[in-house]
Amino acid sequence: MLHAPAPDSRDLFDVAVIGAGVVGCAVARRFALAGAKVAVIEKGSDLLSGASKANSAILHTGFDAPPGSLELELIKAGRAEYLDIHAGLGLSLVETGALVCAWNDLEAGKLEDIAAQGRANGIAELRLVSGAEARRSMPGLSGQLVAAIEVMGEHIIDPWSAPLAYLTQAVALGAVFARDTEVLAGRFDGDWTLATTRGDIRARAVVNAAGLYGDLVDERLGFAPEFTIRPRKGQFVVLDKAACPHVPRIVLPVPTEITKGVVVCPTAFGNVLVGPTAEEQDDRVRATVETDTLKALLARGAEIVPALAGIPVTAVYAGLRPASDSKAYRIFARPEMRAITLGGIRSTGLSAALGLAQHALKLHAGFGLPATPAPEAPRLAMPNLTETRERDWQRPDHGEIVCHCELVTRREIEAALESPIPPGDFGGLKRRTRAGMGRCQGFYCNARLADMTRGRLSEPLAVNGIEEPEDA
């Protein structure tokens, strides 16, 4: 793969953002829009290489966030900004609404408190409904449903195009994206010098948005430990598109003290998602899937929506959430060292990312650095990957269909490879195009994709389990 040049150690950036997950990408955009010279440092081969690549893609309202919390404030701010900018950036919004479902009298007894909390959180569009009324809005729900809360504002988005759009806009404003670059240590002597695997990077201020490694990055920067990341694994099942007509809304469980619980929801790509689990582990890298757990998820999905029984599985995956030793976001500002830590951002990170970026900019304003003129925001529109709007294969002269399961055109793949932030690995290509994400999971298109991406990715694409040599 041909990397962009590493940042010149003689350059002095206004802000170095460590981590290119959804939060880091949103922070980079916000600072670049404010006129800052930004470096984004990511140890993976692509953005979303860590926790952000695996989530349920729900744009939350914050109805169940802790009352009065910073998390609630930032979810609401992030959601409001997403609703304001998504159309201009070509990003998706699938207006599904959600049902918080009680399956027994004990759970039903908790609904009034959940609804009261939602209203106290400023979410007006929610109401208690009977099981029969909930089934009228979603006939596929099991007859065992006792009652529910309808939350009109909970929606589905494309979880990958949004952070790509944030970072693309930042790069268009001059931000530098340094991938395959791990921060090893940091030294502050009036400005920051970050020692990385690709040389030193200098910056006036630092924002740690390192997700699963947030506590370790703080340690490498020389800060006393303020929190500890405790990775929480979530396993998911993706059902075939035949499931989607049965699940027009997000189906949420009554949450527990530990987790929001197993969700059944549509995706913007026309599938149905069942998950996640919530499993504590020490490993920050590997997120395995277990057959028994996946079977349990399938069984639970069929209990909630009986028509899901027997529908084929398209994919299974597991992700790690950067949970910490507290349920609260772990956000710290150190004005004397011009450093901000955005840590412990768990399952609400996709919704809160733009709000977190606004908050980071406010904290940065307290550092006393001179302001820079805000540039005009560059206009861009992301390629549509969702089933709610016209796709490339539906347009004239689309040419070859490379991935027939997901109807991905050669034109889309070539555009991704030639984009301002091309994919660094096969996962990145899949997230930009959906190629290889369908029923056959790349069995029929991987050879073609290997040919098209030769020399372009950090590792050559394996074809049916055999790695394609670079010089084949």
Buried (B, 14 or more C-beta within 10 A) or exposed (E): BEEEEBBEBEEBBBBBBBBBBBBBBBBBBBBBBBBBBBBBBBBBBBBBBBBBBBBBBBBBBBBBBEEEBBBBBBBBBBBEBBBEBBEEBBBBBBEBBBBBBBBEEEBBEBBEEBBEBBEEBEBEEBBBBEBEBBBEBBEBBBEEBBBBBBBBBBBBBBBBBBBBBBBBBBBBBEBBBBBBBBBEEBEBEEBBBBBBEBEBBBBBBBBBBBBBBBBBBBEBBEBEEBBBBBBBBBBBBBBBBBBBEBBBBBBBBBEEEEBBBBBBBBBBBBBBBBBBBBBEEEEBEEBEBBEEBBEBBBEBBBBBBBBBEEBEBBBBBBBBBBBBEEEEBBBBBBEEBBBBBBBBBBBBBBBBBBBBBBBBBEBBEEBEBEEEEEEEBEEEEBBBBBBBEEBBBEEEEBEEBBBEBBBBBBBBBBBBBEBEBBBBBBBBBBBBBBBBBBBBEBEBBBBBBBEBBBEBBBEBBEBEEEEBEEEE
